[in-house]
Amino acid sequence: MFLSRSQDPEVGKSRVGVHWTASPAVAKVFAGDNGFWGKGTVLHGTAPISHIETDTHTLEKGEVNIKGNLHEKEVPLKKNAPVMVTGKDTIKEVPNTGGEADEWGQELPPKYRVRKRTYNPPREMKA
């Protein structure tokens, strides 16, 4: 499972959040400060299947897309469910050095650098 954070959380704090996804691509999209690919953090984690929230009233209250038409592959966890955080990817925007353009003269989009970190042993946190 993957969780997006716009800022790098201090792993070791008690809570990481209940809105996880099964898609690393979706997590990267939501990692940015503006809700899109950019600087931010993607946490990698695991949780027992018994800790996935299935109550539709609770899911609707938590603004989870229960119809699945957004293709977010959301894996909502129960509040305070244990999560084993196994690693994180820190995404940083590397600015263009200026004047870089493609073959049509348009400015190139920014580049991104990803720093991967694995926690061994995993760190236990709460959703």
SULUR-V859572 format. One record per residue. N is the residue number from 1. PSI is psi in radians with two decimals (NA if undefined). Layout:
BEGIN
[[N:PSI] [N:PSI]]
END
This chain:
BEGIN
[[1:2.71] [2:2.49] [3:2.31] [4:2.48] [5:2.35] [6:-0.44] [7:2.65] [8:1.99] [9:2.70] [10:1.84] [11:2.28] [12:-0.35] [13:2.87] [14:-0.51] [15:2.48] [16:-0.32] [17:2.79] [18:-0.23] [19:1.62] [20:2.88] [21:2.71] [22:0.00] [23:2.07] [24:-0.54] [25:-0.73] [26:-0.73] [27:-0.71] [28:-0.66] [29:-0.72] [30:0.04] [31:-0.40] [32:2.82] [33:-0.57] [34:0.19] [35:0.13] [36:2.96] [37:2.21] [38:-2.70] [39:2.53] [40:-2.91] [41:2.45] [42:2.06] [43:2.48] [44:2.33] [45:2.92] [46:2.64] [47:2.61] [48:2.54] [49:-0.45] [50:-0.22] [51:0.11] [52:2.30] [53:2.23] [54:-0.16] [55:2.03] [56:-0.62] [57:-0.78] [58:-0.70] [59:-0.78] [60:-0.71] [61:-0.60] [62:0.20] [63:0.71] [64:2.35] [65:1.59] [66:-0.26] [67:-0.38] [68:0.25] [69:-0.03] [70:-0.11] [71:0.61] [72:-0.30] [73:0.75] [74:2.40] [75:1.54] [76:2.23] [77:2.69] [78:2.56] [79:2.35] [80:0.24] [81:2.49] [82:2.40] [83:2.31] [84:1.88] [85:2.03] [86:-0.21] [87:-3.12] [88:2.65] [89:2.14] [90:2.10] [91:2.22] [92:2.35] [93:2.27] [94:1.94] [95:2.61] [96:2.61] [97:0.10] [98:2.33] [99:-0.04] [100:2.30] [101:2.74] [102:-3.02] [103:-0.28] [104:0.10] [105:0.12] [106:2.52] [107:2.40] [108:2.56] [109:2.81] [110:2.73] [111:2.79] [112:2.49] [113:2.35] [114:2.17] [115:2.06] [116:2.41] [117:2.34] [118:2.39] [119:2.06] [120:1.81] [121:2.80] [122:2.71] [123:2.20] [124:2.28] [125:3.10] [126:2.52] [127:NA]]
END
